[in-house]
């Protein structure tokens, strides 16, 4: 292993951090990304949504190294969920077209970057118009509620809201609307029909608002939403077991690597990754070689298909049910091919 830096040890002193060469060298719990599967996912998306037809959503992977990979493939416009994600993209030199696809009153920090990057924010009220104008942000999209009980104005209010935004000196680029309530619809024809209904609301608002951007969609509707000018998908890059239930051309590239720390002859093993290593809002992780008994703070108890095959020190790869919050719990991802470590990516877009 190669020395790559220093970090504080458990004693409080700083010690050497070594670059792992193989999966078995990685300190666990840790995120590992299968590079071959990732490449497959990116190619599958590019075949449907090339270049700026896709606005990758960095909230899913929170990593500027992966964002740079997408930019190299022609996806140079990005969206984000937090001001911190926008700040991180700017720091990484990804400044072409950044959208904060969320409401925020903390916009002076983005206005301070207006001369460095083309930044747009979502607004859905007079209060968010005021925050954008006072914060020094120059461009906005009118966020339209298309059926999900979250942010967005009523479609009938969009035109008047855009007029007030322009009167406040803001450049109104168009509209956005997130049909998040439709991402997990399993029946394809039913999904198409429901997305069309949701997008009819967005298109009507777009007529009233003007501008050339109609932004929406996500991994679950990436190829069924044919009405938006750009699709905001991000989870497709690494995927999770929730999205894997759908008939999508993407595979799970992200796993949480854990180490077996106990083997019980009564039929279970325990690994060193628990609630603090996974986003649990979509349920337990999945294990290809057995069942998940339960997750506790620092442990997950597993029931292997073949108990005799497992020993203390063995490594397991667990597939998270929700990629976004899982990644937010970690500082880095290790990119691997089989058991070889080929790269390290900082999870540098975390927090708010």
C-alpha positions in Angstrom: 0.0 0.0 0.0 1.1 3.6 -0.7 1.1 6.5 1.8 -1.4 9.0 0.7 -1.8 11.4 3.6 -2.4 11.8 7.3 -5.5 11.4 9.5 -6.3 11.6 13.2 -6.0 8.2 14.9 -8.2 6.9 17.8 -5.5 8.2 20.3 -5.9 11.8 18.9 -2.5 11.8 17.2 -2.1 12.0 13.5 -1.0 8.8 11.8 -0.3 7.6 8.2 -3.2 6.8 6.0 -2.3 4.2 3.4 -3.7 3.9 -0.1 -5.2 0.4 -0.4 -4.3 -1.7 -3.4 -7.0 -4.4 -3.0 -10.4 -4.5 -1.5 -9.1 -6.5 1.5 -6.9 -3.5 2.4 -9.8 -1.0 2.7 -10.7 0.0 6.2 -14.4 -0.8 6.7 -17.2 0.2 6.6 -16.6 1.8 3.2 -18.2 2.6 -0.1 -17.0 0.7 -3.1 -18.0 1.4 -6.7 -17.7 -1.2 -9.4 -16.1 0.6 -12.3 -17.4 -1.7 -14.9 -21.0 -1.5 -13.7 -20.7 2.3 -13.5 -19.4 2.5 -17.1 -22.4 0.4 -18.2 -24.8 2.7 -16.4 -23.3 5.8 -17.9 -23.4 4.4 -21.4 -27.0 3.2 -21.0 -28.1 6.7 -20.0 -26.0 8.4 -22.8 -27.8 6.3 -25.3 -31.1 7.8 -24.4 -30.2 11.3 -23.0 -27.0 12.5 -24.6 -25.1 15.7 -23.5 -27.4 18.5 -22.3 -30.6 16.4 -22.6 -29.5 15.2 -19.2 -28.8 17.5 -16.2 -27.2 15.1 -13.7 -28.4 15.5 -10.2 -25.4 15.5 -7.9 -27.5 15.0 -4.8 -27.4 11.3 -5.6 -23.7 10.8 -5.5 -22.2 14.0 -3.9 -18.9 13.6 -5.6 -17.2 16.2 -7.9 -14.9 13.5 -9.3 -17.9 11.6 -10.7 -19.4 14.9 -11.8 -16.3 15.6 -13.8 -16.6 12.2 -15.4 -20.1 13.1 -16.5 -19.0 16.5 -17.8 -16.3 14.8 -19.9 -19.1 12.8 -21.5 -20.9 16.1 -22.5 -23.2 16.5 -19.5 -22.0 19.9 -18.5 -25.2 21.2 -16.9 -25.8 20.0 -13.3 -28.5 20.3 -10.7 -28.1 20.1 -7.0 -30.3 20.0 -3.8 -28.2 22.2 -1.5 -26.2 25.4 -1.7 -23.2 23.3 -0.5 -23.4 21.1 -3.5 -23.4 24.1 -5.8 -20.4 25.6 -4.0 -18.5 22.3 -4.4 -19.3 22.1 -8.1 -18.0 25.7 -8.6 -14.8 24.8 -6.6 -14.3 21.9 -8.9 -14.5 24.1 -11.9 -17.9 22.9 -13.1 -19.4 26.3 -13.7 -21.2 26.1 -17.1 -24.8 25.8 -15.9 -25.7 24.9 -12.3 -29.3 24.7 -11.0 -30.2 24.6 -7.3 -33.4 22.6 -7.9 -34.7 23.5 -4.5 -36.0 26.4 -2.6 -33.5 28.2 -0.3 -33.4 31.4 1.7 -29.6 31.1 2.1 -28.7 32.4 -1.3 -26.2 35.2 -0.6 -23.5 32.5 -0.6 -24.5 31.6 -4.2 -24.9 35.2 -5.3 -21.2 35.6 -4.2 -20.3 33.1 -6.9 -22.4 34.7 -9.7 -19.3 36.1 -11.4 -17.6 32.7 -11.4 -20.5 30.4 -12.4 -23.8 30.4 -14.2 -26.1 29.7 -11.3 -29.9 29.3 -11.4 -32.2 28.6 -8.5 -35.8 27.4 -8.1 -38.4 29.7 -6.7 -42.1 29.2 -5.9 -43.1 32.2 -3.8 -42.6 35.9 -3.3 -40.3 35.1 -0.3 -38.0 33.0 -2.5 -38.0 35.6 -5.2 -36.9 38.2 -2.6 -34.2 35.8 -1.3 -32.8 35.3 -4.8 -32.8 39.0 -5.7 -31.3 40.1 -2.4 -28.8 37.3 -2.4 -27.4 38.4 -5.8 -28.6 35.3 -7.8 -29.3 36.3 -11.3 -31.4 33.5 -12.9 -34.4 31.4 -11.7 -36.8 28.7 -12.7 -40.4 28.8 -11.6 -40.9 25.6 -9.7 -44.3 24.1 -10.4 -46.2 21.5 -8.3 -47.1 18.7 -10.7 -48.6 16.3 -8.1 -46.0 15.5 -5.5 -46.9 17.2 -2.1 -43.6 19.1 -1.8 -42.3 22.4 -3.2 -43.7 24.2 -6.2 -46.4 26.7 -6.9 -49.8 26.0 -8.4 -49.6 26.0 -12.2 -52.2 28.8 -12.4 -49.9 31.1 -10.3 -46.8 30.5 -12.4 -47.3 33.4 -14.9 -47.9 36.0 -12.3 -45.0 34.7 -10.2 -42.7 35.0 -13.2 -43.8 38.5 -13.8 -42.9 39.4 -10.2 -39.5 37.7 -10.6 -38.7 39.7 -13.7 -39.8 42.9 -12.0 -37.3 42.1 -9.2 -34.5 42.0 -11.8 -34.2 38.2 -12.2 -33.8 36.3 -15.4 -36.6 33.8 -15.6 -35.2 30.9 -17.7 -38.3 28.7 -17.6 -39.9 26.2 -15.4 -39.2 23.0 -13.5 -41.5 20.3 -12.0 -40.6 17.1 -10.3 -42.9 14.1 -10.7 -41.2 12.3 -7.8 -44.4 10.6 -6.8 -44.2 8.6 -10.1 -40.7 7.4 -10.0 -41.6 4.0 -8.6 -44.7 3.2 -10.7 -43.9 -0.3 -12.0 -46.3 -0.6 -15.0 -44.6 1.2 -17.9 -47.8 2.3 -19.7 -49.4 3.4 -16.4 -46.2 5.4 -15.7 -46.2 7.0 -19.2 -49.9 8.0 -18.8 -49.4 9.5 -15.3 -46.2 11.3 -16.3 -48.0 12.8 -19.3 -50.7 14.1 -16.9 -48.2 15.6 -14.6 -46.2 17.2 -17.5 -49.4 18.7 -18.9 -49.4 20.9 -15.8 -45.8 21.8 -16.3 -46.3 22.6 -20.0 -49.3 24.8 -19.4 -47.2 26.7 -16.8 -44.3 27.0 -19.3 -46.6 28.7 -21.8 -47.4 31.4 -19.1 -43.9 31.8 -17.9 -41.8 31.7 -21.1 -38.2 30.9 -21.3 -36.5 27.9 -23.0 -36.0 25.5 -20.1 -38.5 22.9 -19.1 -36.7 20.8 -16.4 -37.9 17.7 -14.6 -37.8 14.0 -14.4 -35.5 11.6 -12.6 -34.0 8.1 -12.8 -37.4 6.5 -12.5 -38.9 8.4 -15.4 -35.7 9.1 -17.5 -37.1 7.5 -20.7 -40.8 8.0 -20.1 -40.7 11.8 -19.6 -40.4 12.9 -23.2 -41.9 16.4 -22.5 -39.1 18.1 -20.6 -36.2 19.7 -22.4 -33.8 18.2 -19.8 -34.0 15.4 -17.3 -32.7 15.7 -13.7 -31.4 12.1 -13.0 -28.6 11.1 -10.7 -29.3 7.8 -9.0 -28.8 5.9 -12.2 -25.0 6.3 -11.9 -24.7 4.0 -8.9 -28.3 2.8 -8.3 -29.7 1.1 -5.3 -32.0 -1.8 -4.5 -35.1 0.4 -4.5 -34.6 1.5 -8.1 -33.3 -1.9 -9.1 -36.9 -3.2 -8.6 -37.9 -1.3 -11.7 -37.3 -2.4 -15.3 -34.4 0.0 -15.9 -31.3 -0.5 -18.0 -29.0 0.2 -15.0 -27.3 -2.0 -12.4 -26.2 -1.6 -8.8 -22.6 -0.2 -8.9 -22.4 0.9 -5.2 -21.9 -1.4 -2.3 -21.1 -0.9 1.4 -18.0 -3.0 2.1 -18.0 -4.6 5.6 -15.8 -7.0 7.5 -17.0 -10.1 9.3 -16.2 -9.6 13.0 -18.1 -12.5 14.6 -19.4 -15.9 13.5 -22.0 -17.6 15.6 -22.4 -21.4 15.2 -26.2 -20.9 15.7 -26.4 -19.6 12.2 -25.4 -16.0 11.9 -22.5 -13.7 11.3 -22.0 -10.1 12.3 -20.3 -7.4 10.2 -19.0 -3.9 11.1 -21.5 -1.8 9.1 -24.8 -0.7 10.6 -27.2 2.1 10.8 -24.4 4.7 10.7 -23.2 3.4 7.3 -26.6 3.1 5.5 -29.5 5.3 4.5 -32.3 3.3 6.0 -35.4 5.2 4.9 -36.1 2.7 2.1 -35.4 -0.3 4.2 -32.6 -2.7 5.0 -29.7 -3.3 2.7 -29.6 -6.5 0.6 -27.0 -9.2 0.6 -26.5 -11.6 -2.3 -25.2 -14.5 -0.2 -27.9 -14.6 2.5 -30.5 -12.7 4.5 -30.3 -9.6 6.6 -31.4 -10.3 10.1 -31.3 -6.7 11.4 -29.1 -3.6 11.5 -28.0 -1.9 14.7 -25.8 1.1 15.2 -22.4 -0.3 14.2 -23.4 -3.9 13.2 -25.5 -5.8 10.7 -26.4 -9.4 11.6 -26.6 -11.7 8.5 -27.8 -15.2 8.0 -25.6 -16.8 5.3 -26.8 -19.4 2.9 -23.7 -21.4 3.9 -22.4 -20.6 7.4 -19.4 -22.8 7.0 -18.1 -20.6 4.2 -17.6 -17.6 6.5 -14.8 -16.7 8.9 -13.9 -13.7 10.9 -12.0 -11.2 8.7 -13.9 -12.0 5.5 -15.4 -9.1 3.5 -19.0 -8.8 2.5 -20.6 -6.3 0.1 -24.0 -5.0 1.1 -26.3 -3.2 -1.4 -28.0 -0.1 0.1 -31.7 0.5 -0.5 -31.3 4.3 -0.9 -28.1 5.6 -2.5 -28.3 9.3 -1.7 -28.4 9.2 2.1 -26.0 6.2 2.2 -23.3 8.2 0.4 -23.9 11.2 2.7 -22.7 9.1 5.6 -19.2 8.5 4.1 -16.2 10.6 3.3 -14.9 8.7 0.3 -15.7 6.1 -2.3 -13.2 3.5 -3.5 -13.5 2.6 -7.2 -12.7 -1.1 -7.8 -12.4 -3.6 -10.5 -13.0 -7.1 -9.0 -10.7 -7.0 -6.0 -8.4 -4.3 -7.2 -8.7 -0.6 -6.1 -8.3 1.6 -9.1 -9.3 5.0 -7.7 -10.4 7.0 -4.7 -13.1 9.6 -4.9 -13.8 12.1 -2.2 -17.5 12.6 -1.2 -16.8 16.3 -1.2 -20.4 17.6 -1.9 -21.9 16.5 1.4 -23.7 18.7 3.9 -25.7 21.9 3.3 
